[in-house]
């Protein structure tokens, strides 16, 4: 059984990142508001395991394209993991009753939809009921979109002003961290030499980027282009690198000591 119901052809690094169509998904209805439904899943995942980093939620916004019924289009889509650590794509849409929830594991076939997570959710939300399945090809996984305010949000969380110099330093550090993660992916799955070549290419191309978050977006797009199978595992990169950097706030010798605090 493959990761996806079908795979798109990979593109060359630097071009638009490819995507992967997912198989069928469980369809559930809840009387909870969309925000409360999302929080219910986050709380369940909290019961499965500790967060990787204090500021990194279990559910991270996921890159996607919806191909299902327009009336069932989600208002929010997140990537997460079930109790066994397997990737899940979760969709949350507004309905007249409350929230329409979709749960999409990797692979294909109906047997993979028998998820213990569904039963665990129903124990937390008494209004949650199974109402069918989303068909194959309802949603496509793409590279994550780096939040345009990632740099400013990071400075705010760290308690630093959004000065030009502060923004430049944080943007450069976050890009370096994203590029390091990309280097590790490519080195582990292909070769260290390939990782080094791609890392050097990112450093060179970043100089021509016109926004502070564009270099980070370049990395995740290129990782998806390099190997479409990486898509489930790169969804958390933008918020992961932010969380790691925030872990260093207050540490002696960290970049935060060098930033303007006025």
Steps between C-alpha positions, in 0.01 A plus 500: 500500500645838400500817701245665274213388278712625209809717469556798282819528299779683687611832361848642494622694806410867473176438311153473650492227763312185399207355687360163599136398480385322814271201523159489663430647842256456786217753510361603840259761630517685832284761667814674625610825342793472262742645752381266776518201265861582416580541870338164575740327259797696635407398856470135394846510345628659820379186678697283257837672541675815614557778252835490323551860610283705740390748233454241221141368493425143398288635215680720248342672198546281193551590137209367298263533207139392540340302215189372677147641506503877529239489777737283706812709443697536825565831669813363667734209422763365737770234500546286809577149623283228647581313821747278312683797350354454151428805284142627478348786304200648680246730339252720684205658322205701625154348470147585612543251783844616607814351350566250222818309580711300254775259602736392221775247577765415243454205268191362332219258579214510747671291770742782582204719601430288808692733726505477882530879495138524381373307801719705731355821354144376543571440870603865531224643280165330561349677200753355255356247255625319189304601192694330220824545310663754273595331171851456364638822358299736719811678620853549377800551728740776400804668653406705807450872461740695718296759695581844355529638855724218631791736571286760677309232693828352621625838621170570675507163677856571614411849623712692249399794279465469123799711407663462160812346653305264727288378210808441284683301769202279584416444134857395426510260795166340413611453140827343617304259721263408217792443265670279759184292532488470122867399488428226755206367297699481178819368660314221680289395202743563213858591588698752700643641179149561365405669825803726485430596138141590577599692813746708297235564236255621764755741643565645155134528399397651834697812411251576224186455710281807542321421828629379835307172491566420134827311571318271745220441248767420241639224722169324565397532136830352386475213747160412358640528148796278592281224647121511506512240777642766731176700496349353819824556688573861406164648601625608842831653386388868518358473854763248612793731425314787665444290813863391515617859471260611773642228727824701504340818641688592816790264435847644535671544165181466293412740219232650722766667716624690195163638390358844570261485796374857485 
